[in-house]
Amino acid sequence: MHKYLFLLGRTPELSFHELLAFIPQEDLEQVTPEIVRASLESDEAASNIFSLLGGSLKVLKTEGEFHAVEEEKLPEYAAAFLAEFPRPTFAIAELGRNNIEKLDPGEIKRLLKARNVSSRFIEGPREGLSAAVLLHDDVVELHVMKFGETTFFARTLEVQDIDSWTERDRGKPYSDRKKGMLPVKVARMMVNMAMAQQKSQASDSREPVKLYDPFCGTGTVLIEAAMRGCQVFGSDLDQDSVVGTTRNLEWFGKTANLSVQSHIFHSDATNVTPDKLGGLVDTLVTEPFLGKPTPQAQQLPNIFKGLEKMYLGAFKQWTKILSPGASVVIIFPYVVEGKNIYSLEKMIDKLSSLGYTPLSEPLMYHRPQAIVQRQVWQFRFSK
């Protein structure tokens, strides 16, 4: 087994739960809130997992671990590592070393030259190069990381493909800011967590997972699910969303050269029936209507009263379309207004009586300065 470090995005708690969809908790160690160390069999295994993640920015392979190392020896260690690459173009990233003087790349180049190794250094932020640089340049990025008395050397193995994410986020033919507010990476994390629950059912079926989004909007969740090989179903009360999501899935299938199994239809989420879905579904992943994005304080009690009625009506109807053991990953709204907190958490007991068991505490996600925050909830349904 080898040690790898996953650098999490700006919602680290949510990103960590996504990692649990692929790696057993006993093989994970939270080094910091933003860095998780994993034990995996190979570089290929680490790369394959990383390629499916929405919430991790980079994966690094640990190349050395030193306890109470002398700072003056670090350039020698760095040069010894970089000398293994022919004519390396390199960058140095430093984490956990804010109160320590930066490593001198000139000294590392001098030590490489003494080894008859020609090299080139790329300057970048102390925390590391951006994905844009690493994706398009052949750079050996060496991370020097200090946590407590231990210093790690790690090399960037993979970096998030921002071009692909941006294309699926902004390149879709149909978009609507009022309906497509869920970020594509958050949608992928939700899909991954839902699919992991299905995997835990230990089914031997080779049939693709049937995933349904009853508030499909612009199809963000469904596109991410289709990338994971799901058979996707979507519906929306708004006819424009039904047409737009259909267009977006067709566009995605062509651009990704994938055969997408999908069915999109017009329906209220509280009225959908199994015949619209070809039977029961395995997984439901969705972001419902969350209310006004900038509500007035005096409006919040009535807004959340209406949202609770809508959510509860939908959950009741979904008992008719979900298979036993189905997974549900859904977003609830959450607002802090002064000393008051508005949420739907008091609804959880009612959902439990309907057969929905929460699998964890809610995971928070929100954009900077957003009034309406998001809680990501995971449930397992049993009849």
N, C-alpha and C positions, 0 to 999 in steps of 0.2 A: 504494500500500500504506500502511496505517496501523499504528501501534504499539499493542499491547494488553498488559496485564499480568495474568497469571493468578496469583491468590493460592492457594497449595496448602494442602491440609489437613495433618493431623498425621502423615501418612506421605508426606512430600514426594517421596522417591525413587520410590515406587510411583505417586504422582500424576503425576510427570513422565513416567514410561513410559506412563501412560494418555494423556497429551497427544500423545505420539508416534504414537498410533493415529490422530490426526486432522490433525496438522501436521507437515510434514517437519522433520527435525532442523536442517537448514540455516536454517530460518525461526524457530528458537527460540534464545533466549539466557538462560542461567541467571544472573539478576541477583544473587540470594541463594539459599540452599537452599530457601527458601519462596516465592520470587517468580520467575516466568518471563516474559520478554518475547517476544511473538510478532508477526510481520509478517503481517497479514491484509488482505483486500481491502476489508472494510466492517464496520460495526457489526453488520449482519445476520449476516455470516459468523461473527463472534465470538460473537454470542448463540446462534446455532444450534449451534455446537460446544459452548459452555458448557452448553447444555440437556441434552446427552448425557453429561456428565461426572459421575463420582461422587466424584472426589478433589480438586476445586477449589472453594474457598469463594466467591470473587468473581472477576469479570473487570472490569478497569478500562480505560478508553480514555485514552491519553496525550494531554494537552491542551497541554503545554508542557514544554520542557527547557532548563534554565539552567545554565551553567557558572560556578562561582565567584560566584554571585549574592549581593548584599548582603542580609543578613537583614531589614533595615528596609524593603526594597522588597517583600517577600513579601506583606504585607497589601494593597498596591496591586494586585499581580498577581492576588491572590485576588478582590478586589472587581471588577476588570475582567472576570474570567471569570464570576463570579456575576451580574453585571449583565445578562448575556445572557438570563437567565431572568426571567420576570415574577413579581414578589413571591416570591422564592425562600425556601423553608424549607431551610436548609443545615446541614451538619455538616462539621467539619474532622477528618480522620484524619492522623496523622503517623507515618511509619515511617522508621527509620534516623536519628532525630533525638533519641535519648534524652538526649544530653548538651547539647542546645540548648533554650533556653527555649521554652515552648509559644507558638504564635501566639495573639494576643489577638482573640477573636471580636468583642469590643466595638469594637475598632479597625476591623475589617472592616465591621461594621454601620454605623459612622460614615461610612466611605468610600462605602458603598453609598447612604446617605442623601444624601450630597453629590452623588450622581449621580441623585437623585430616585427611588431604588429602595427600596421598602419590603421588609424582610426579617425572617426569624425564624431564630434559631439554636437547634439542638438539641444539648444537652450529651451527651457519650458518652465511652467509653474512648478513650484517645489513639490506640490502634491501629485504631479505627473502630467504627461502629455494628454491632449484631448483625443477623443476617438477619431476626429477628422484627420489628425496627423497620423495616428497609428494605422488607420485603415489604408492610407494611400502612400505611406512611406515604409520602407523596410528598415525598421528601427528595433534595436534591442533595448527595451526599457527595463532597467534594473531598479527595483524598489529596495531601499534600505529603510527598515522599519524598526523602531525601538518601542517595546512595551515592557515596562518594569525594568528588569536587569537584562532582558534578552533582546538581542538584535537579530532581525531576520534579513536575509537576502532572498529576494523573490523576483522572478522574471514574468513580465506580462505574457500570458499564453494566448488569450483571446480578449477582444474588446467588442462592445456592443456595436452592431452594424447600424449606425444612425441613418445611413442612406435608406435602408430597407424600412425602418420604422417611420421615417419621414414620408416616404412614398405612400405607405398605407394610411398615414394620418392625414396628409394633405393632398394626395394625388387622386383620391376617389372622385368620380364624376359627380356624385351627389353629396352635398354637405349642407348643414344648417347649424349654425352655432347654438341655436336654442335647443336643438335635438341631439347634437353630437358633442356634448361636453365631456363625455368620459374619455380620458386619455387612452390611447391605444395600448400603452404599456400596462396600465392598470387593468384594462380588459384582459390582456394576456395573463396577468397574474391571477385574476379571478378564474379564468378558464383552467389554468394549470392546477389550482387548488381544488376545483370541482372534479377534474379528471382524476386527481390523486385519490379522492374518496371512492371513485368507481373502481380504481385499481385495487384499493384495499378490500373490496368485496370478493376478490380472488375468483372472479368469473373466468371460465375458460373460453368464453365466446370470442370468436374472431370477428364478429360483426362490429362495425364502428359505433362509437358512443353516440347516442341520439341526444343532442343538446338543443334546448329551446330557450329563446329570449322573447318574453311576451311584451317587452317594451323596446323593440329593436332599433328605433330611431334611424340612424344612418347605417346600421349593420356592423358597428365596430366590434362588438362581442362575437358576432357570427363569423366575421372574417378571421379573427384570431383563432376561433374554434375550428374553422375549416383548415387553417394551417396546421393544426394538430391532428387532422384526419377525421374530425367529427362529421357526422351527418347532421346538418343544422336546420332548425326550424325557427321561424321568427314571425311575430305578428305585431301590429300596432293599431291603435285606434285611428291614427291619422293616415289617410290613404296616400298622401304624398310620401310618407315614410315607407310605406309598403312598396311603392313603385321605386323610390330611390334606393332602398336596401337591395331590391332585386337587381337594379342596375349596378350597384357597387359590387355585389357578389359575382356578377357576370364579368365585370372589369377585373376583379381580383383573379378569377379563374384563368383569364387570358394572360394577364401579366405574370402570374406565377406558374403558368403552364400546368395547372392542376384541374382535375375533374372534381368540381364541388357538388356534393349532394345536398340540395337545399329545397325548402318549400317556404315561401313567404306569403302571408295572407292577412286580410283585414279582420281584426277582432278586438273587442274589449278584453283586457286581461282577466276580468272577472267572469267571462262567459265562455272561454275557450273549452273545447271538448275533445276527447281522444280521437274522434274521427278526423279532425283537422290535422292531426299529428301522426296519422298512420299507426295509432296505438299509443301505449304509454311511453314516456320518455325517461331516460336515465339521469339526465342532468338539466338543471335550470340555472342559468346565469343571467343576471339582469341588473340594470340600473333603472328603477321606475322613475316616474315624475317625482321630483323632490320639492315641489313648491316654487315660489318665486325666488330667483337668485339673490335679490336684494329686498327682502321683506321689511316692512316697518315693524317696530317693536310691538305696537298695539295689535298688529295683525297675527302675530305668531301663535297665540292660543288657538284661534279658529283655524289657522293653516294646519297646525299639527293634529287638530281634531279631525279635519277632513282627510288628511293623509293617513291617519290611523284607520279610518273607515275604509279607505281605498285599499290599503295594504292588507287589512284583515279579510276583506272580501276576496281579494286575489288569492291569498294563501288558502282560503276555504275552497275555492274553485280548483286550485292546483292539486288538492288531494285526489281529484278525479282523473288527473292526467299523469301523475308521477308513479313510477314503478316502485315496489318495495325496495328500500335501501337507496333510493335516489338521492343525489346530492343537490343542494341548493346553495348558491353563493350569490348574495344580493346586497345591495347598498341601501342603507337607511340614512335619512337626513339627521343632522345634529347641529344645533345652533346654541351658542352661548351669547346671551344678551344681558350684560351687567351681571347681577348675581343669579340670574335665572338660566336654567338649562332646559332646552326643549329637545326631546328625543322620542323615539318609539319603543324604548326599552321596556316600558311597562306592558307592552304587548306580548313579550316573550312567553309569559305564563299561558296566555291564550293560545299561542302557537304550539306550545308543548302539548296542550290538550288535543290539538288537531293531529299530532304525530310528528311534529318537527322538533328535533333535538339539536340545540346549539352545540357546536363542536369546540368552540373557543370563545374567549372574550372578543368583543368587536375590535377590528383593526382600523385605525384612523387613517384617513387620507383627505387632504384638502389642498387647494391651490393657495398660494400666498394671498393674504387679505380677503379670502373668500368668507362671506358671512355664513352661508350654508356649507357645513363640513359634511364629510361622508364617513359613515361607519360601514365597513365590510363585514358582513355576518356570514358564517358557514353553518349550514344545517344538514342533518341527515333525516330523511323522511321514512317513516315506517307506518304502515296501515294498522 
